[in-house]
Amino acid sequence: MLTNLELLLGPTFGVFIVFAAMAFLPATRAFGQEAKQSQSASAAGQSSSSQASTSQAPADQTPAAPTPAQPTPPKKVPGVDLYNLLQKKSIVFPDIAASKEPLSSGQKFQLFVDNSGSVHTLSWAMLGSAIAQADNSPTGFGQGWDGYAKRFGASMARQASSEFFGTFVIASALHLDPRFYPEVNPSFRQAAKYSVQRVFIMRRDDGREVVAWSRLVGPLMSESLANVYWPERNRTVGDTFFRYGVDLATRAGGNMLREYWPVVYRKMGHSTRTTVKPD
């Protein structure tokens, strides 16, 4: 029943609206013209009155100069972490951030290559192989220069595969930032805490902090792959997870060196930049 009434009134109401609009349009135009004329007249009156007041002002009285705007002091954001960014990539620790710009997949691949042959990687492989040689670990490599060469080669291969999986493959797939951002002038306690945290926490390409999957999964994949060239008697699950634990502990210790490397770099005669990490 309501539908029939709507169908009946619909055309009639539409015609009424059309005629009302046609009747209202001329009146609207006339009212608009009158309003424009009144506005023009009032504007002319205000202009003449301002000119008259200007002519009546004393000649020796100059208008006051506008007060210069005071610069707004920068807003201080509480709880913001400060980072030391090197001006250029370090050959000792190539993964220390030199900028906050996100890395492309190609740049992450280049970082994997740089890390694999860095001074830090070579030094640790030489020192670690010497310690393992003295401890006769793993026992399958034996002793002598031949055993040391095997340990050194295995260490370099493990580092390279860990960097390949973590710095390039996983970081590219999950949009993670594999670089390390050292703090500014941390205390020893802060540096130790931060170094351990950076093993489990890292930045994404967009700056957010997430679980450091590339630093956790990369070494595990590397140690699993190492069983291919590791001595057969040392390929057990226990040996694999032991090496994995050593890798994580070594990463935390290396982070301590990365924390203070900008300070050492500056004292060597170079300069550093300090930037602010956005919340």
Phi, psi and chi 1 to 4 in degrees:
 res  aa     phi    psi   chi1   chi2   chi3   chi4
   1 MET       -  -42.2 -177.0  173.4 -177.7      -
   2 LEU   -65.7  -30.3 -179.6   59.9      -      -
   3 THR   -70.2  -42.2  -56.0      -      -      -
   4 ASN   -62.9  -38.5  -64.6  -26.8      -      -
   5 LEU   -66.5  -39.4 -178.3   60.7      -      -
   6 GLU   -65.4  -40.1  -70.3  176.1   -8.5      -
   7 LEU   -64.6  -33.6  -67.0  175.6      -      -
   8 LEU   -75.0  -41.5  179.5   62.3      -      -
   9 LEU   -85.0  -19.3  -67.2  179.8      -      -
  10 GLY   -57.9  -56.1      -      -      -      -
  11 PRO   -62.7  -41.9  -23.1   35.0      -      -
  12 THR   -61.6  -43.9  -55.6      -      -      -
  13 PHE   -66.4  -35.1 -173.9   74.7      -      -
  14 GLY   -65.1  -43.3      -      -      -      -
  15 VAL   -62.7  -39.7  173.0      -      -      -
  16 PHE   -62.4  -39.8  173.1   76.8      -      -
  17 ILE   -64.4  -41.1  -68.9  -64.1      -      -
  18 VAL   -62.7  -47.1  172.0      -      -      -
  19 PHE   -66.0  -37.7  -81.4  102.2      -      -
  20 ALA   -64.5  -38.8      -      -      -      -
  21 ALA   -65.6  -40.5      -      -      -      -
  22 MET   -65.1  -34.1  -66.5  174.2   61.7      -
  23 ALA   -77.2  -31.3      -      -      -      -
  24 PHE   -83.3  -23.3 -175.2   72.5      -      -
  25 LEU   -64.1  -47.5 -176.6   60.7      -      -
  26 PRO   -60.3  -40.2  -23.5   35.3      -      -
  27 ALA   -63.8  -36.6      -      -      -      -
  28 THR   -65.7  -40.9  -55.1      -      -      -
  29 ARG   -64.4  -43.5  -70.8  178.9  178.2  175.6
  30 ALA   -62.8  -41.8      -      -      -      -
  31 PHE   -65.3  -36.6  178.5   78.6      -      -
  32 GLY   -66.6  -40.7      -      -      -      -
  33 GLN   -64.3  -42.2  -67.7  175.9   -3.7      -
  34 GLU   -62.5  -40.2  -68.7  177.5    0.1      -
  35 ALA   -64.7  -39.2      -      -      -      -
  36 LYS   -65.1  -42.1  -69.3 -179.1  179.1  178.9
  37 GLN   -62.6  -43.0  -68.4  175.5   -0.5      -
  38 SER   -65.2  -37.8   61.7      -      -      -
  39 GLN   -65.8  -38.8  -69.7  177.5   -2.7      -
  40 SER   -64.8  -40.8  -58.2      -      -      -
  41 ALA   -65.4  -43.6      -      -      -      -
  42 SER   -65.7  -37.4   61.7      -      -      -
  43 ALA   -64.9  -40.0      -      -      -      -
  44 ALA   -64.4  -40.0      -      -      -      -
  45 GLY   -64.1  -41.8      -      -      -      -
  46 GLN   -65.1  -36.2  -69.2  177.7   -1.5      -
  47 SER   -66.5  -43.1  175.0      -      -      -
  48 SER   -66.5  -39.0   60.1      -      -      -
  49 SER   -66.9  -37.0   62.1      -      -      -
  50 SER   -68.2  -37.4   62.7      -      -      -
  51 GLN   -64.9  -38.8  -68.7  177.0   -2.2      -
  52 ALA   -65.9  -42.0      -      -      -      -
  53 SER   -67.5  -32.6   60.9      -      -      -
  54 THR   -67.6  -40.1  -55.7      -      -      -
  55 SER   -68.2  -28.1   61.3      -      -      -
  56 GLN   -81.8  -11.9  -67.0  175.6    0.9      -
  57 ALA   -70.9  144.6      -      -      -      -
  58 PRO   -59.2  144.8  -20.6   30.1      -      -
  59 ALA   -70.1  -32.3      -      -      -      -
  60 ASP   -83.8    1.4   58.2  -12.8      -      -
  61 GLN   -98.5  114.2 -168.9  175.4   17.9      -
  62 THR   -94.5  146.7   57.8      -      -      -
  63 PRO   -65.1  145.9   22.4  -32.8      -      -
  64 ALA   -67.6  138.4      -      -      -      -
  65 ALA   -72.0  141.4      -      -      -      -
  66 PRO   -65.6  142.6   23.7  -33.6      -      -
  67 THR   -73.5  125.1  -56.3      -      -      -
  68 PRO   -63.5  141.6   23.1  -33.3      -      -
  69 ALA   -71.7  135.0      -      -      -      -
  70 GLN   -79.1  135.6  -63.0  -65.4  -29.8      -
  71 PRO   -64.5  137.8   23.3  -33.1      -      -
  72 THR   -76.9  123.2  -55.9      -      -      -
  73 PRO   -63.4  146.3   23.5  -32.8      -      -
  74 PRO   -62.0  139.6   21.9  -31.3      -      -
  75 LYS   -74.6  128.6 -176.6  179.1  178.8 -178.3
  76 LYS   -88.1  125.0  -65.4 -177.3  179.0 -179.5
  77 VAL   -98.4  117.2 -177.7      -      -      -
  78 PRO   -70.1  147.2   25.2  -32.8      -      -
  79 GLY    73.8   25.3      -      -      -      -
  80 VAL   -94.8  131.7  177.0      -      -      -
  81 ASP   -83.2  139.8  -65.8  -30.4      -      -
  82 LEU  -104.0  141.9  -63.3  178.7      -      -
  83 TYR  -122.8  146.7  -71.8  140.6      -      -
  84 ASN   -93.4  117.9  -96.4  -19.5      -      -
  85 LEU  -111.8  127.4  -59.1 -173.0      -      -
  86 LEU   -72.5  151.6  -61.3  176.6      -      -
  87 GLN   -72.3  -27.0  -74.5 -174.7  -18.8      -
  88 LYS  -144.3  163.7   60.3 -178.7 -179.1  179.0
  89 LYS   -66.0  137.2 -176.8  179.4  -68.0 -173.9
  90 SER   -84.9  141.1  170.5      -      -      -
  91 ILE   -83.2  -15.3   61.5  173.7      -      -
  92 VAL   -84.0  -50.6  179.9      -      -      -
  93 PHE  -125.4   84.4  -63.6  104.3      -      -
  94 PRO   -63.7  -19.1  -20.9   33.4      -      -
  95 ASP   -86.9    3.7   55.7  -12.4      -      -
  96 ILE   -74.0  130.6  -66.6 -179.1      -      -
  97 ALA   -65.0  134.6      -      -      -      -
  98 ALA  -106.9   -5.5      -      -      -      -
  99 SER  -163.5  169.7   71.4      -      -      -
 100 LYS   -97.8   -0.2  -66.3 -169.7  -60.8 -180.0
 101 GLU   -67.1  136.8  -62.3  -62.4  -35.4      -
 102 PRO   -64.6  148.8   22.2  -32.2      -      -
 103 LEU   -90.4  141.5  -60.2  179.8      -      -
 104 SER   -79.0  171.5   63.7      -      -      -
 105 SER   -62.3  -37.0  -64.1      -      -      -
 106 GLY   -64.8  -38.3      -      -      -      -
 107 GLN   -69.6  -33.8  -70.5  172.9  -38.7      -
 108 LYS   -68.7  -35.7  -68.1  175.0 -176.8  177.8
 109 PHE   -64.7  -41.8 -178.9   84.1      -      -
 110 GLN   -64.4  -36.2 -177.1   62.4   47.5      -
 111 LEU   -66.1  -37.4 -177.2   58.1      -      -
 112 PHE   -60.7  -42.0  136.4   66.9      -      -
 113 VAL   -65.8  -44.0  174.9      -      -      -
 114 ASP   -65.0  -42.6  -67.0  -20.3      -      -
 115 ASN   -64.5  -36.8  -77.6  -19.8      -      -
 116 SER   -66.1  -29.4  -60.5      -      -      -
 117 GLY  -115.6   22.0      -      -      -      -
 118 SER   -73.0  165.6   66.5      -      -      -
 119 VAL   -62.3  -38.1  174.6      -      -      -
 120 HIS   -63.6  -44.0  169.1 -100.7      -      -
 121 THR   -65.5  -44.3  -59.4      -      -      -
 122 LEU   -64.2  -42.5  -70.4  170.0      -      -
 123 SER   -64.9  -43.3  -59.1      -      -      -
 124 TRP   -67.2  -38.1  173.4 -111.7      -      -
 125 ALA   -63.4  -40.6      -      -      -      -
 126 MET   -67.2  -46.2  -65.7  172.2   61.3      -
 127 LEU   -68.7  -45.5  178.2   60.5      -      -
 128 GLY   -63.0  -37.1      -      -      -      -
 129 SER   -67.7  -36.5  -61.1      -      -      -
 130 ALA   -66.1  -41.0      -      -      -      -
 131 ILE   -65.7  -43.6  -64.0  174.5      -      -
 132 ALA   -65.5  -33.6      -      -      -      -
 133 GLN   -64.7  -41.8  179.8   87.9   -7.8      -
 134 ALA   -67.6  -31.8      -      -      -      -
 135 ASP   -90.4   -3.4 -169.0   48.1      -      -
 136 ASN    55.2   50.0 -165.7   23.0      -      -
 137 SER  -128.1  126.3  174.8      -      -      -
 138 PRO   -77.0  154.1   28.5  -34.4      -      -
 139 THR   -66.2  -24.4   56.7      -      -      -
 140 GLY   -70.9  -15.4      -      -      -      -
 141 PHE   -83.7  -17.4  -80.4  151.5      -      -
 142 GLY    77.0 -162.6      -      -      -      -
 143 GLN  -121.4 -176.1  -68.2  -68.0  -42.3      -
 144 GLY    81.7 -179.8      -      -      -      -
 145 TRP   -64.8  -30.2  -74.2  106.9      -      -
 146 ASP   -64.8  -42.8 -175.8   61.9      -      -
 147 GLY   -66.1  -38.3      -      -      -      -
 148 TYR   -65.9  -40.4  179.4   81.8      -      -
 149 ALA   -62.7  -38.8      -      -      -      -
 150 LYS   -66.0  -41.8  -69.1  178.7 -179.4  178.4
 151 ARG   -66.1  -41.1  -71.1  179.7  174.0   87.2
 152 PHE   -65.6  -44.3  177.6   78.5      -      -
 153 GLY   -64.1  -40.7      -      -      -      -
 154 ALA   -65.1  -38.8      -      -      -      -
 155 SER   -65.0  -44.2  178.4      -      -      -
 156 MET   -64.4  -38.9  -68.5  -64.7  -64.5      -
 157 ALA   -66.8  -40.7      -      -      -      -
 158 ARG   -64.1  -41.5  -71.2  161.8   54.7 -154.4
 159 GLN   -64.1  -43.5  -71.5  -72.6  -23.7      -
 160 ALA   -65.2  -44.0      -      -      -      -
 161 SER   -68.5  -35.0   57.4      -      -      -
 162 SER   -64.6  -41.6  178.6      -      -      -
 163 GLU   -67.8  -37.5  -68.3  -68.2  -21.8      -
 164 PHE   -63.0  -50.0  174.5   76.8      -      -
 165 PHE   -69.7  -44.4  -69.6  122.5      -      -
 166 GLY   -81.3  -54.2      -      -      -      -
 167 THR   -73.0  -33.7  -57.9      -      -      -
 168 PHE  -103.5  -63.0  172.5   57.5      -      -
 169 VAL   -66.6  -59.1  176.4      -      -      -
 170 ILE   -69.2  -41.7  -60.3  176.2      -      -
 171 ALA   -63.1  -37.1      -      -      -      -
 172 SER   -71.8  -41.5  -61.1      -      -      -
 173 ALA   -68.1  -37.3      -      -      -      -
 174 LEU  -101.2    6.7  -59.1 -178.5      -      -
 175 HIS    57.3   47.7  -56.3  -74.0      -      -
 176 LEU   -99.7  151.3  -58.6  175.2      -      -
 177 ASP   -97.9  107.7 -171.1  -15.0      -      -
 178 PRO   -79.5    2.1   29.9  -33.6      -      -
 179 ARG   -81.6  162.0  -65.7  170.8  -66.0 -179.0
 180 PHE  -106.5  133.4 -177.0   84.9      -      -
 181 TYR  -111.3   98.3  -70.4   80.5      -      -
 182 PRO   -72.6  147.5   24.3  -30.9      -      -
 183 GLU   -78.4  167.6  -64.2  176.4  -53.1      -
 184 VAL   -94.8  120.3  176.9      -      -      -
 185 ASN    47.4   55.7  -61.9  -34.7      -      -
 186 PRO   -78.6  152.6   31.3  -34.0      -      -
 187 SER   -74.0  167.5   64.0      -      -      -
 188 PHE   -61.5  -40.1 -178.5   82.3      -      -
 189 ARG   -65.7  -42.9 -177.9  176.6  179.5 -179.5
 190 GLN   -64.4  -41.1  -69.9  174.8  -23.9      -
 191 ALA   -64.4  -41.2      -      -      -      -
 192 ALA   -64.5  -43.9      -      -      -      -
 193 LYS   -64.4  -45.0  179.7 -179.6  178.1 -178.9
 194 TYR   -65.7  -38.2 -176.2   76.8      -      -
 195 SER   -64.2  -39.9  -60.8      -      -      -
 196 VAL   -70.4  -40.0  174.8      -      -      -
 197 GLN   -62.1  -37.0  -73.4  178.0  -18.1      -
 198 ARG   -70.0   -9.0  -68.2  -59.8  103.6  178.0
 199 VAL   -74.8  -32.1  177.0      -      -      -
 200 PHE  -109.2  -13.7  -56.2   95.6      -      -
 201 ILE  -129.1  139.1  -59.3  173.3      -      -
 202 MET  -148.6  171.0   67.0 -172.8  -54.3      -
 203 ARG   -88.9  150.3  -70.4  164.3   57.0  102.6
 204 ARG   -87.2  173.5  -81.8  176.2   52.5   92.1
 205 ASP   -63.3  -27.4  -69.8  -23.6      -      -
 206 ASP   -87.6    3.2   56.5   10.6      -      -
 207 GLY    97.8  -13.0      -      -      -      -
 208 ARG   -74.7  150.5  -65.9 -173.2  -67.0  115.0
 209 GLU   -96.0  132.9  -67.3 -169.1  -18.2      -
 210 VAL  -139.0  179.9  -65.6      -      -      -
 211 VAL   -64.8  136.0  177.2      -      -      -
 212 ALA   -81.4   70.9      -      -      -      -
 213 TRP   -62.4  -37.5  -67.4  114.7      -      -
 214 SER   -66.7  -31.9   65.2      -      -      -
 215 ARG   -84.2  -17.3  -65.7  172.0 -176.0  165.0
 216 LEU   -96.5  -43.3  -65.0  174.0      -      -
 217 VAL   -84.9  -33.6 -179.9      -      -      -
 218 GLY   -56.9  -51.7      -      -      -      -
 219 PRO   -63.2  -34.4  -24.4   34.7      -      -
 220 LEU   -65.4  -42.0 -178.1   59.4      -      -
 221 MET   -65.5  -37.0  -62.9  176.6   67.1      -
 222 SER   -65.0  -43.7  172.6      -      -      -
 223 GLU   -69.5  -31.1  -65.4  -59.2  -13.7      -
 224 SER   -67.1  -40.3  -60.6      -      -      -
 225 LEU   -68.7  -30.7  179.3   62.8      -      -
 226 ALA   -63.3  -22.2      -      -      -      -
 227 ASN   -64.3  -14.2  -72.4  -33.9      -      -
 228 VAL   -69.7  -40.1  174.4      -      -      -
 229 TYR  -111.4    3.3   51.8   83.7      -      -
 230 TRP   -78.9  151.7 -150.9 -110.4      -      -
 231 PRO   -54.4  140.5  -25.2   34.2      -      -
 232 GLU   -58.8  -37.1 -173.8  174.4   -2.8      -
 233 ARG   -70.7  -11.7   70.1 -179.6   70.4  172.0
 234 ASN  -114.9   28.5  -57.1  111.2      -      -
 235 ARG  -104.6   19.8  -62.9  178.4 -175.2  176.8
 236 THR   -72.3  165.4   64.5      -      -      -
 237 VAL   -63.5  -38.8  175.5      -      -      -
 238 GLY   -62.5  -43.4      -      -      -      -
 239 ASP   -63.6  -39.2  -71.5  -25.0      -      -
 240 THR   -63.3  -46.3  -58.3      -      -      -
 241 PHE   -73.3  -26.2  -82.9   95.1      -      -
 242 PHE   -65.8  -45.6  176.0   78.0      -      -
 243 ARG   -63.3  -36.6  -62.9 -165.6  -53.2  -91.0
 244 TYR   -63.6  -42.7  174.1   63.5      -      -
 245 GLY   -63.6  -39.2      -      -      -      -
 246 VAL   -63.9  -37.3  171.9      -      -      -
 247 ASP   -61.6  -43.9  -68.7  -20.0      -      -
 248 LEU   -66.4  -42.1  -62.7 -176.1      -      -
 249 ALA   -64.5  -38.3      -      -      -      -
 250 THR   -65.2  -37.1  -57.6      -      -      -
 251 ARG   -63.7  -42.2  176.5   69.7 -166.8 -167.3
 252 ALA   -62.8  -43.1      -      -      -      -
 253 GLY   -64.8  -39.0      -      -      -      -
 254 GLY   -64.9  -32.5      -      -      -      -
 255 ASN   -64.7  -33.1  -73.4  -14.4      -      -
 256 MET   -61.5  -42.1  -77.8  -72.8  -69.2      -
 257 LEU   -66.4  -38.2  -61.2  177.2      -      -
 258 ARG   -65.5  -33.9  -67.6  176.3  177.4   89.9
 259 GLU   -59.8  -43.3  -91.0  -80.4   75.1      -
 260 TYR   -97.1   -2.5  -69.3  105.7      -      -
 261 TRP   -63.3  -39.9 -178.6 -112.0      -      -
 262 PRO   -58.6  -34.6  -26.9   36.4      -      -
 263 VAL   -66.8  -45.2  178.7      -      -      -
 264 VAL   -62.9  -41.2  176.4      -      -      -
 265 TYR   -61.9  -40.2 -170.5   77.1      -      -
 266 ARG   -68.6  -40.4 -178.2  169.0   58.7 -112.4
 267 LYS   -70.0  -19.3  -70.1 -174.3  179.7  -61.6
 268 MET   -80.2    1.9  -69.8  169.3   58.1      -
 269 GLY   106.7    5.4      -      -      -      -
 270 HIS  -103.5  166.8  -55.7  -80.7      -      -
 271 SER  -111.8  156.2   60.4      -      -      -
 272 THR  -126.1  163.5   58.7      -      -      -
 273 ARG  -114.7  143.7  -71.7 -177.9  -66.1  140.7
 274 THR  -109.6  123.6  -59.6      -      -      -
 275 THR  -124.2  164.4   57.2      -      -      -
 276 VAL  -104.5  133.3  179.2      -      -      -
 277 LYS   -81.7  123.6  167.9 -164.7  156.4 -172.7
 278 PRO   -69.4  149.4   24.9  -31.5      -      -
 279 ASP   -67.0      -  -75.0  -19.2      -      -
